[in-house]
């Protein structure tokens, strides 16, 4: 079971790394931000999968990563708003 | 009992990993921003949700299982909010 969990964590990281190619190619800033968001959620999934085999404090790291991914996207949207009165 | 729980875990986690793969491929292959956002939110919500529900039978205490559920709910809320915000930013960028 441990081997399966670690293998699926590695596979999730691999797919997220493939998704990061969108940061290089993406025509708009929103596309790049979406790839970063996928990196956040994929990292959380990999951390949770790895935490089931090791120390449970890793779940707290996943919680922080969820918070920081949300903050990054909200900061992106606020920075792009400019002087738009909304 | 142990074996049944392990099989449930493996099936659910494989489903979650499949949604991550689909999200990454969709992010690369879909033609415009809105369809890419659609692929991303599937990976966020369903991928993480299936992985969390697959991990629940492996937890040894109720508290750690509850913590996993908290991570998932936080991610659901933030991803729902963020996808709306990104869609609005993308639409303003193109119009």
Backbone of each chain as ProteinMPNN parsed JSONL, in Angstrom:
{"seq_chain_A": "XXXXXXXXXXXXXXXXXXXXXXXXXXXXXXXXXXXXXXXXXXXXXXXXXXXXXXXXXXXXXXXXXXXXXXXXXXXXXXXXXXXXXX", "coords_chain_A": {"N_chain_A": [[0.835, -1.217, 0.0], [1.972, 1.197, 0.78], [3.849, 1.582, -1.24], [2.149, 1.909, -3.417], [0.863, 4.314, -2.729], [3.005, 6.134, -2.69], [3.826, 5.922, -5.341], [1.573, 6.901, -6.696], [1.61, 9.514, -5.758], [3.977, 10.45, -6.934], [3.207, 10.228, -9.598], [1.139, 12.099, -9.787], [2.615, 14.427, -9.345], [4.158, 14.345, -11.654], [2.233, 14.678, -13.727], [1.378, 17.241, -13.09], [3.698, 18.641, -13.556], [3.863, 18.337, -16.306], [1.67, 19.886, -16.965], [2.715, 22.361, -16.395], [3.961, 23.266, -18.647], [2.246, 24.938, -19.882], [2.72, 27.395, -18.745], [4.951, 28.316, -20.08], [3.945, 28.431, -22.721], [1.486, 29.71, -22.64], [-0.822, 32.095, -23.872], [-2.023, 34.227, -22.484], [-1.962, 36.061, -19.312], [-3.756, 34.907, -17.56], [-3.866, 32.229, -18.287], [-1.356, 31.353, -17.533], [-1.565, 31.71, -14.825], [-3.465, 29.807, -14.248], [-2.051, 27.439, -14.64], [-0.304, 27.646, -12.499], [-2.135, 27.427, -10.45], [-2.987, 24.807, -10.823], [-0.601, 23.571, -10.179], [-0.575, 24.155, -7.468], [-2.837, 22.694, -6.459], [-2.178, 20.107, -7.294], [0.208, 19.743, -5.917], [-0.78, 19.722, -3.313], [-2.299, 17.377, -3.388], [-0.249, 15.488, -3.807], [1.225, 15.839, -1.47], [-0.649, 15.037, 0.454], [-0.978, 12.36, -0.256], [1.611, 11.423, 0.223], [1.765, 11.959, 2.906], [0.191, 10.06, 4.093], [1.797, 7.911, 4.362], [3.908, 8.682, 5.964], [5.082, 10.979, 8.479], [2.398, 12.676, 10.13], [2.356, 15.374, 10.207], [2.785, 16.469, 7.794], [0.381, 16.93, 6.601], [-0.396, 19.377, 7.608], [1.355, 21.037, 6.244], [0.282, 20.734, 3.699], [-2.14, 22.001, 4.091], [-1.283, 24.666, 4.488], [-0.225, 25.11, 1.956], [-2.545, 25.031, 0.404], [-3.772, 27.357, 1.306], [-1.87, 29.299, 0.495], [-1.88, 29.001, -2.289], [-4.428, 29.898, -2.917], [-4.171, 32.563, -2.056], [-2.207, 33.488, -3.845], [-3.537, 33.437, -6.33], [-5.61, 35.239, -5.852], [-4.161, 37.545, -5.384], [-3.076, 37.892, -7.916], [-5.389, 38.469, -9.407], [-6.239, 40.826, -8.162], [-4.065, 42.488, -8.721], [-4.249, 42.702, -11.466], [-6.49, 44.186, -11.728], [-6.179, 46.948, -11.562], [-7.145, 50.317, -11.917], [-9.795, 49.792, -12.008], [-13.008, 50.434, -11.01], [-14.438, 48.401, -8.918]], "CA_chain_A": [[0.0, 0.0, 0.0], [2.874, 2.352, 0.821], [4.438, 1.767, -2.569], [1.111, 2.467, -4.299], [0.627, 5.721, -2.381], [4.137, 6.941, -3.149], [3.828, 5.946, -6.806], [0.546, 7.815, -7.192], [2.072, 10.877, -5.486], [4.944, 10.789, -7.98], [2.497, 10.385, -10.87], [0.445, 13.39, -9.747], [3.622, 15.475, -9.561], [4.558, 14.305, -13.061], [1.199, 15.296, -14.554], [1.367, 18.68, -12.846], [4.864, 19.191, -14.244], [3.491, 18.455, -17.717], [0.783, 21.034, -17.077], [3.46, 23.609, -16.265], [4.369, 23.738, -19.972], [1.329, 26.031, -20.221], [3.317, 28.671, -18.311], [5.813, 28.766, -21.179], [3.24, 28.672, -23.969], [0.201, 30.384, -22.479], [-0.855, 33.429, -24.478], [-2.403, 35.284, -21.552], [-1.536, 35.867, -17.925], [-4.708, 34.028, -16.874], [-3.484, 30.842, -18.564], [-0.202, 31.036, -16.687], [-2.035, 31.599, -13.434], [-4.165, 28.526, -14.106], [-1.055, 26.386, -14.462], [0.18, 27.746, -11.123], [-3.201, 26.892, -9.591], [-2.915, 23.342, -10.933], [0.56, 23.161, -9.39], [-0.965, 24.185, -6.058], [-3.712, 21.576, -6.065], [-1.445, 18.859, -7.463], [1.142, 19.62, -4.801], [-1.545, 19.323, -2.126], [-2.635, 15.949, -3.513], [0.961, 14.685, -3.608], [1.577, 15.896, -0.049], [-1.587, 14.199, 1.217], [-0.668, 10.954, -0.53], [2.851, 11.067, 0.904], [1.581, 12.067, 4.355], [-0.444, 8.846, 4.599], [2.828, 6.917, 4.646], [4.935, 9.183, 6.866], [4.598, 11.792, 9.604], [1.126, 13.293, 9.785], [2.482, 16.829, 10.181], [2.827, 16.907, 6.394], [-0.964, 17.414, 6.256], [-0.415, 20.808, 7.899], [2.025, 21.693, 5.119], [-0.684, 20.767, 2.599], [-3.116, 23.047, 4.433], [-0.644, 25.957, 4.198], [-0.11, 25.238, 0.499], [-3.877, 25.383, -0.098], [-3.993, 28.773, 1.62], [-0.99, 30.143, -0.304], [-2.313, 28.971, -3.689], [-5.576, 30.803, -3.023], [-3.675, 33.939, -1.944], [-1.488, 33.863, -5.067], [-4.47, 33.742, -7.406], [-6.356, 36.465, -5.53], [-3.234, 38.654, -5.603], [-3.0, 38.083, -9.364], [-6.588, 39.141, -9.899], [-6.252, 42.204, -7.661], [-3.037, 43.268, -9.411], [-4.697, 42.965, -12.818], [-7.679, 45.034, -11.747], [-5.778, 48.328, -11.807], [-8.027, 51.332, -11.345], [-11.171, 49.428, -12.321], [-13.79, 50.587, -9.777], [-15.343, 47.264, -8.808]], "C_chain_A": [[0.859, 1.253, 0.0], [3.46, 2.645, -0.552], [3.415, 2.372, -3.52], [0.903, 3.956, -4.022], [1.764, 6.598, -2.89], [4.17, 7.025, -4.672], [2.767, 6.901, -7.327], [0.912, 9.264, -6.89], [3.055, 11.324, -6.56], [4.243, 11.024, -9.309], [1.754, 11.716, -10.909], [1.441, 14.521, -9.975], [4.051, 15.522, -11.021], [3.52, 14.982, -13.947], [1.164, 16.807, -14.353], [2.552, 19.339, -13.537], [4.598, 19.306, -15.739], [2.597, 19.678, -17.919], [1.52, 22.356, -17.013], [3.972, 24.125, -17.607], [3.482, 24.91, -20.407], [1.881, 27.387, -19.771], [4.237, 29.21, -19.41], [4.988, 29.202, -22.379], [2.117, 29.677, -23.844], [0.177, 31.78, -23.039], [-1.178, 34.515, -23.447], [-1.891, 35.007, -20.151], [-2.463, 34.9, -17.192], [-4.351, 32.559, -17.095], [-2.301, 30.427, -17.684], [-0.634, 30.856, -15.237], [-2.765, 30.278, -13.211], [-3.184, 27.386, -13.927], [-0.492, 26.432, -13.034], [-0.854, 27.188, -10.147], [-3.209, 25.369, -9.629], [-1.712, 22.81, -10.155], [0.219, 23.143, -7.906], [-1.791, 22.973, -5.674], [-3.016, 20.236, -6.244], [-0.433, 18.647, -6.355], [0.436, 19.189, -3.529], [-1.871, 17.841, -2.198], [-1.413, 15.073, -3.264], [1.361, 14.668, -2.134], [0.657, 15.009, 0.771], [-1.291, 12.725, 1.009], [0.598, 10.527, 0.197], [2.669, 11.089, 2.415], [0.946, 10.806, 4.923], [0.585, 7.769, 4.913], [3.805, 7.375, 5.715], [4.358, 9.96, 8.026], [3.355, 12.583, 9.22], [1.214, 14.81, 9.782], [2.526, 17.354, 8.757], [1.46, 17.417, 5.957], [-1.072, 18.912, 6.548], [0.265, 21.597, 6.787], [1.073, 21.79, 3.93], [-1.738, 21.853, 2.841], [-2.56, 24.435, 4.116], [-0.548, 26.17, 2.692], [-1.455, 25.6, -0.118], [-4.148, 26.866, 0.115], [-3.169, 29.664, 0.696], [-1.391, 30.144, -1.772], [-3.5, 29.904, -3.885], [-5.109, 32.252, -2.966], [-2.999, 34.389, -3.233], [-2.464, 34.244, -6.163], [-5.236, 35.028, -7.12], [-5.464, 37.685, -5.72], [-3.096, 38.95, -7.092], [-4.197, 38.858, -9.868], [-6.625, 40.59, -9.424], [-5.227, 43.062, -8.383], [-3.478, 43.61, -10.827], [-5.858, 43.938, -12.889], [-7.334, 46.493, -12.043], [-6.722, 49.307, -11.147], [-9.486, 51.056, -11.673], [-12.021, 49.542, -11.057], [-14.81, 49.459, -9.634], [-15.32, 46.728, -7.395]], "O_chain_A": [[0.548, 2.238, -0.669], [3.556, 3.798, -0.971], [3.747, 3.236, -4.331], [0.781, 4.759, -4.947], [1.53, 7.668, -3.451], [4.5, 8.07, -5.233], [3.009, 7.633, -8.286], [0.573, 10.159, -7.665], [2.975, 12.453, -7.043], [4.63, 11.913, -10.067], [1.737, 12.388, -11.94], [1.153, 15.466, -10.709], [4.283, 16.6, -11.569], [3.875, 15.772, -14.823], [0.953, 17.565, -15.3], [2.439, 20.454, -14.046], [5.049, 20.257, -16.377], [2.735, 20.41, -18.898], [1.026, 23.367, -17.513], [4.375, 25.283, -17.711], [3.9, 25.761, -21.192], [1.544, 28.415, -20.357], [4.293, 30.418, -19.641], [5.286, 30.225, -22.995], [1.812, 30.407, -24.787], [1.056, 32.584, -22.727], [-0.646, 35.622, -23.542], [-1.451, 33.903, -19.831], [-2.024, 34.162, -16.31], [-4.514, 31.738, -16.193], [-2.251, 29.312, -17.165], [-0.144, 29.981, -14.523], [-2.698, 29.697, -12.127], [-3.439, 26.462, -13.155], [-0.234, 25.391, -12.43], [-0.504, 26.559, -9.148], [-3.41, 24.716, -8.605], [-1.78, 21.742, -9.548], [0.65, 22.255, -7.169], [-1.495, 22.298, -4.687], [-3.225, 19.32, -5.448], [-0.229, 17.522, -5.899], [0.969, 18.395, -2.753], [-1.742, 17.123, -1.207], [-1.509, 14.043, -2.597], [1.779, 13.638, -1.605], [1.109, 14.308, 1.676], [-1.34, 11.931, 1.948], [0.672, 9.418, 0.726], [3.329, 10.337, 3.133], [1.131, 10.501, 6.101], [0.292, 6.821, 5.642], [4.476, 6.541, 6.322], [3.271, 9.647, 8.509], [3.269, 13.103, 8.107], [0.255, 15.478, 9.397], [2.329, 18.547, 8.528], [1.37, 18.242, 5.048], [-1.756, 19.637, 5.826], [-0.182, 22.686, 6.426], [1.052, 22.803, 3.231], [-2.169, 22.534, 1.91], [-3.258, 25.278, 3.552], [-0.763, 27.28, 2.204], [-1.509, 26.389, -1.061], [-4.678, 27.547, -0.762], [-3.674, 30.656, 0.17], [-1.263, 31.168, -2.443], [-3.581, 30.615, -4.886], [-5.587, 33.086, -3.736], [-3.185, 35.523, -3.673], [-2.266, 35.243, -6.855], [-5.488, 35.818, -8.03], [-5.93, 38.735, -6.16], [-3.01, 40.111, -7.493], [-4.055, 39.791, -10.658], [-6.997, 41.484, -10.183], [-5.48, 44.24, -8.638], [-3.135, 44.672, -11.345], [-6.183, 44.456, -13.957], [-8.104, 47.194, -12.699], [-7.065, 49.163, -9.974], [-10.321, 51.96, -11.627], [-11.776, 48.803, -10.104], [-15.917, 49.548, -10.166], [-16.018, 45.762, -7.089]]}, "seq_chain_B": "XXXXXXXXXXXXXXXXXXXXXXXXXXXXXXXXXXXXXXXXXXXXXXXXXXXXXXXXXXXXXXXXXXXXXXXXXXXXXXXXXXXXXXXXXXXXXXX", "coords_chain_B": {"N_chain_B": [[-11.22, -7.463, 5.883], [-9.358, -5.41, 5.992], [-8.241, -5.744, 3.456], [-10.416, -5.121, 1.801], [-10.801, -2.413, 2.391], [-8.372, -1.43, 1.465], [-8.649, -1.93, -1.263], [-10.798, -0.263, -1.903], [-9.562, 2.199, -1.38], [-7.529, 2.172, -3.329], [-8.978, 2.18, -5.721], [-10.373, 4.636, -5.548], [-8.265, 6.484, -5.342], [-6.953, 6.061, -7.739], [-8.925, 7.051, -9.453], [-8.831, 9.778, -8.713], [-6.209, 10.45, -9.466], [-6.464, 10.057, -12.183], [-8.146, 12.207, -12.815], [-6.426, 14.317, -12.314], [-4.534, 13.886, -14.324], [-6.191, 14.242, -16.56], [-6.847, 16.925, -16.179], [-4.347, 18.186, -16.489], [-3.701, 17.504, -19.137], [-5.872, 18.66, -20.443], [-5.395, 21.32, -19.822], [-3.226, 21.769, -21.422], [-4.103, 21.136, -24.027], [-6.598, 22.242, -24.7], [-8.443, 24.762, -26.555], [-9.039, 27.556, -25.826], [-9.115, 30.114, -23.219], [-11.313, 29.814, -21.449], [-12.163, 27.138, -21.751], [-9.887, 25.864, -20.875], [-9.928, 26.651, -18.233], [-12.136, 25.23, -17.405], [-11.125, 22.585, -17.549], [-9.167, 22.794, -15.58], [-10.651, 23.266, -13.192], [-11.977, 20.859, -12.915], [-9.859, 19.146, -12.278], [-9.053, 20.308, -9.873], [-11.342, 20.115, -8.11], [-12.597, 17.478, -8.334], [-10.358, 15.786, -8.537], [-8.758, 16.239, -6.192], [-10.789, 15.704, -4.352], [-11.438, 12.95, -4.783], [-8.953, 11.813, -4.198], [-8.703, 12.481, -1.484], [-10.943, 11.131, -0.389], [-10.144, 8.58, -0.998], [-7.975, 8.329, 0.66], [-9.057, 8.378, 3.169], [-9.887, 5.782, 4.299], [-7.375, 4.853, 5.02], [-6.513, 6.213, 7.187], [-5.543, 6.353, 10.644], [-6.719, 7.524, 12.832], [-9.649, 9.367, 13.9], [-9.324, 12.075, 13.962], [-7.224, 12.758, 12.192], [-8.403, 12.037, 9.814], [-10.476, 13.9, 9.734], [-8.963, 16.188, 9.431], [-7.971, 15.86, 6.857], [-10.392, 16.123, 5.466], [-10.909, 18.786, 6.035], [-8.846, 20.078, 4.644], [-9.698, 19.461, 2.052], [-12.204, 20.767, 1.88], [-11.459, 23.431, 2.236], [-9.942, 23.751, -0.059], [-11.912, 23.36, -1.985], [-13.567, 25.618, -1.624], [-11.726, 27.745, -2.082], [-10.913, 27.167, -4.685], [-13.274, 27.367, -6.12], [-13.868, 30.106, -5.78], [-11.557, 31.277, -6.865], [-11.606, 30.384, -9.511], [-13.809, 31.712, -10.562], [-12.845, 34.354, -10.3], [-10.565, 34.335, -11.939], [-11.75, 33.79, -14.391], [-13.216, 36.108, -14.746], [-11.137, 37.988, -14.902], [-9.856, 37.072, -17.207], [-11.831, 37.482, -19.128], [-12.108, 40.239, -19.078], [-9.634, 40.884, -20.029], [-9.736, 40.127, -22.73], [-11.885, 41.474, -23.879]], "CA_chain_B": [[-11.663, -6.066, 6.051], [-8.227, -4.588, 5.576], [-8.088, -5.823, 2.004], [-11.515, -4.388, 1.169], [-10.514, -0.981, 2.525], [-7.27, -1.111, 0.561], [-9.14, -1.892, -2.649], [-11.567, 0.977, -2.037], [-8.588, 3.282, -1.469], [-6.808, 2.146, -4.608], [-9.885, 2.592, -6.803], [-10.668, 6.066, -5.453], [-7.06, 7.264, -5.625], [-6.73, 5.99, -9.188], [-9.838, 8.018, -10.051], [-8.317, 11.128, -8.492], [-5.021, 10.65, -10.301], [-6.938, 10.209, -13.556], [-8.65, 13.559, -13.032], [-5.272, 15.217, -12.429], [-3.979, 13.713, -15.673], [-7.099, 14.881, -17.51], [-6.724, 18.365, -16.023], [-3.091, 18.664, -17.075], [-3.785, 17.4, -20.596], [-6.81, 19.677, -20.892], [-4.737, 22.63, -19.724], [-2.31, 21.911, -22.553], [-4.642, 20.903, -25.359], [-7.828, 22.952, -25.016], [-8.1, 25.889, -27.414], [-9.027, 28.921, -25.297], [-8.937, 30.24, -21.773], [-12.451, 29.317, -20.665], [-12.164, 25.671, -21.726], [-8.777, 25.46, -20.0], [-10.39, 26.831, -16.855], [-13.02, 24.089, -17.145], [-10.278, 21.417, -17.258], [-8.475, 23.025, -14.306], [-11.526, 23.1, -12.031], [-12.227, 19.425, -12.708], [-8.725, 18.569, -11.545], [-9.052, 20.826, -8.507], [-12.412, 19.628, -7.233], [-12.775, 16.022, -8.331], [-9.102, 15.094, -8.289], [-8.454, 16.29, -4.762], [-11.852, 15.04, -3.597], [-11.298, 11.492, -4.856], [-7.74, 11.416, -3.468], [-8.987, 12.568, -0.045], [-11.829, 10.035, 0.015], [-9.387, 7.351, -1.058], [-7.044, 8.246, 1.793], [-9.776, 8.28, 4.45], [-9.801, 4.457, 4.947], [-6.016, 4.557, 5.479], [-6.19, 6.999, 8.385], [-5.667, 5.531, 11.846], [-7.546, 8.172, 13.845], [-10.716, 10.196, 13.338], [-8.862, 13.458, 13.858], [-6.45, 12.965, 10.97], [-9.357, 12.005, 8.72], [-11.171, 15.192, 9.71], [-8.037, 17.183, 8.893], [-7.996, 15.697, 5.398], [-11.633, 16.713, 4.949], [-10.784, 20.242, 6.124], [-8.034, 20.498, 3.506], [-10.493, 19.373, 0.832], [-13.24, 21.804, 1.857], [-10.779, 24.704, 1.991], [-9.558, 23.797, -1.459], [-13.14, 23.549, -2.772], [-13.991, 27.022, -1.561], [-10.771, 28.64, -2.724], [-10.856, 26.961, -6.13], [-14.494, 27.933, -6.711], [-13.711, 31.559, -5.818], [-10.469, 31.68, -7.751], [-11.942, 30.164, -10.913], [-14.649, 32.849, -10.969], [-12.03, 35.571, -10.432], [-9.7, 34.211, -13.119], [-12.597, 33.914, -15.58], [-13.536, 37.526, -14.927], [-9.931, 38.679, -15.358], [-9.581, 36.69, -18.591], [-12.813, 38.114, -20.01], [-11.787, 41.649, -19.19], [-8.442, 41.012, -20.854], [-9.98, 39.939, -24.154], [-12.923, 42.357, -24.402]], "C_chain_B": [[-10.596, -5.112, 5.557], [-8.093, -4.552, 4.049], [-9.182, -5.029, 1.291], [-11.254, -2.886, 1.229], [-9.383, -0.563, 1.594], [-7.753, -1.01, -0.878], [-9.955, -0.631, -2.889], [-10.618, 2.158, -2.201], [-7.946, 3.329, -2.843], [-7.71, 2.624, -5.735], [-10.119, 4.099, -6.755], [-9.439, 6.903, -5.804], [-6.727, 7.215, -7.11], [-7.674, 6.947, -9.923], [-9.333, 9.436, -9.903], [-7.124, 11.422, -9.363], [-5.415, 10.805, -11.763], [-7.442, 11.626, -13.8], [-7.509, 14.571, -13.089], [-4.65, 15.125, -13.812], [-4.848, 14.423, -16.699], [-6.998, 16.398, -17.42], [-5.463, 18.897, -16.672], [-3.156, 18.604, -18.6], [-4.742, 18.444, -21.149], [-6.199, 21.066, -20.855], [-3.798, 22.846, -20.902], [-3.032, 21.934, -23.887], [-5.863, 21.748, -25.699], [-7.533, 24.294, -25.679], [-8.119, 27.266, -26.754], [-9.115, 28.919, -23.769], [-10.073, 29.611, -20.981], [-12.48, 27.784, -20.614], [-11.014, 25.143, -20.876], [-9.177, 25.589, -18.543], [-11.317, 25.69, -16.454], [-12.192, 22.849, -16.78], [-9.615, 21.574, -15.889], [-9.388, 22.778, -13.111], [-11.909, 21.645, -11.824], [-11.087, 18.808, -11.913], [-8.74, 19.022, -10.092], [-10.074, 20.114, -7.637], [-12.453, 18.115, -7.16], [-11.48, 15.29, -8.018], [-8.766, 15.051, -6.813], [-9.512, 15.547, -3.962], [-11.697, 13.53, -3.605], [-10.055, 11.023, -4.116], [-8.005, 11.429, -1.962], [-9.883, 11.415, 0.402], [-11.134, 8.681, -0.09], [-8.452, 7.189, 0.123], [-7.76, 8.028, 3.121], [-9.71, 6.881, 5.07], [-8.412, 4.128, 5.478], [-5.661, 5.267, 6.774], [-6.41, 6.146, 9.638], [-6.471, 6.216, 12.94], [-8.574, 9.065, 13.168], [-10.219, 11.608, 13.086], [-8.097, 13.698, 12.566], [-7.361, 12.886, 9.747], [-10.113, 13.313, 8.592], [-10.267, 16.27, 9.124], [-7.972, 17.095, 7.369], [-9.242, 16.345, 4.804], [-11.567, 18.238, 4.996], [-9.953, 20.78, 4.961], [-8.878, 20.503, 2.232], [-11.519, 20.5, 0.762], [-12.616, 23.173, 1.61], [-10.411, 24.843, 0.519], [-10.779, 23.979, -2.355], [-13.54, 25.016, -2.79], [-13.034, 27.916, -2.319], [-10.77, 28.423, -4.229], [-12.123, 27.484, -6.803], [-14.371, 29.448, -6.838], [-12.706, 31.973, -6.886], [-10.828, 31.463, -9.214], [-12.879, 31.258, -11.412], [-13.804, 34.103, -11.214], [-11.162, 35.517, -11.682], [-10.53, 34.368, -14.398], [-12.938, 35.376, -15.824], [-12.327, 38.294, -15.46], [-9.647, 38.354, -16.82], [-10.556, 37.377, -19.539], [-12.531, 39.603, -20.181], [-10.565, 41.862, -20.083], [-8.739, 40.942, -22.339], [-10.97, 40.948, -24.706], [-12.437, 43.794, -24.531]], "O_chain_B": [[-10.862, -4.158, 4.825], [-7.869, -3.504, 3.443], [-8.916, -4.348, 0.301], [-11.458, -2.172, 0.247], [-9.42, 0.518, 1.006], [-7.331, -0.127, -1.624], [-9.833, 0.004, -3.937], [-10.835, 3.02, -3.053], [-7.831, 4.394, -3.449], [-7.277, 3.38, -6.605], [-10.072, 4.77, -7.786], [-9.557, 7.92, -6.488], [-6.273, 8.207, -7.68], [-7.277, 7.582, -10.9], [-9.393, 10.221, -10.85], [-7.019, 12.504, -9.939], [-4.8, 11.574, -12.502], [-7.201, 12.194, -14.866], [-7.593, 15.564, -13.811], [-4.281, 16.137, -14.408], [-4.347, 15.111, -17.588], [-7.053, 17.09, -18.437], [-5.491, 19.936, -17.332], [-2.722, 19.533, -19.281], [-4.477, 19.047, -22.189], [-6.447, 21.889, -21.736], [-3.595, 23.981, -21.334], [-2.632, 22.667, -24.792], [-6.145, 21.957, -26.879], [-6.499, 24.905, -25.406], [-7.274, 28.094, -27.093], [-9.179, 27.87, -23.128], [-9.84, 28.953, -19.967], [-12.78, 27.199, -19.573], [-11.14, 24.102, -20.23], [-8.82, 24.752, -17.714], [-11.293, 25.235, -15.311], [-12.514, 22.145, -15.822], [-9.51, 20.611, -15.13], [-8.975, 22.161, -12.129], [-12.144, 21.225, -10.691], [-11.32, 18.038, -10.981], [-8.476, 18.232, -9.186], [-9.746, 19.579, -6.578], [-12.357, 17.529, -6.081], [-11.495, 14.282, -7.311], [-8.519, 13.986, -6.247], [-9.189, 14.841, -3.006], [-11.809, 12.889, -2.56], [-10.072, 9.971, -3.477], [-7.594, 10.517, -1.245], [-9.631, 10.792, 1.433], [-11.478, 7.743, 0.629], [-8.16, 6.071, 0.548], [-7.16, 7.553, 4.085], [-9.494, 6.782, 6.277], [-8.269, 3.222, 6.3], [-4.639, 4.969, 7.393], [-7.329, 5.33, 9.695], [-6.875, 5.556, 13.897], [-8.404, 9.469, 12.018], [-10.63, 12.263, 12.128], [-8.292, 14.722, 11.91], [-7.132, 13.578, 8.755], [-10.365, 13.787, 7.484], [-10.733, 17.158, 8.41], [-7.925, 18.112, 6.677], [-9.173, 17.025, 3.78], [-12.098, 18.912, 4.114], [-10.296, 21.8, 4.362], [-8.79, 21.43, 1.427], [-11.691, 21.12, -0.288], [-13.167, 23.985, 0.867], [-10.551, 25.914, -0.072], [-10.703, 24.67, -3.37], [-13.818, 25.582, -3.847], [-13.462, 28.754, -3.112], [-10.641, 29.385, -4.985], [-12.066, 27.988, -7.924], [-14.722, 30.017, -7.871], [-12.949, 32.873, -7.689], [-10.421, 32.243, -10.074], [-12.764, 31.692, -12.558], [-14.007, 34.822, -12.193], [-11.028, 36.508, -12.4], [-10.087, 34.991, -15.363], [-12.95, 35.835, -16.966], [-12.457, 39.138, -16.347], [-9.25, 39.229, -17.59], [-10.169, 37.806, -20.626], [-12.689, 40.16, -21.267], [-10.459, 42.863, -20.792], [-8.081, 41.612, -23.135], [-10.915, 41.26, -25.896], [-13.194, 44.666, -24.958]]}, "name": "protein", "num_of_chains": 2, "seq": "XXXXXXXXXXXXXXXXXXXXXXXXXXXXXXXXXXXXXXXXXXXXXXXXXXXXXXXXXXXXXXXXXXXXXXXXXXXXXXXXXXXXXXXXXXXXXXXXXXXXXXXXXXXXXXXXXXXXXXXXXXXXXXXXXXXXXXXXXXXXXXXXXXXXXXXXXXXXXXXXXXXXXXXXXXXXXXXXXXXXX"}
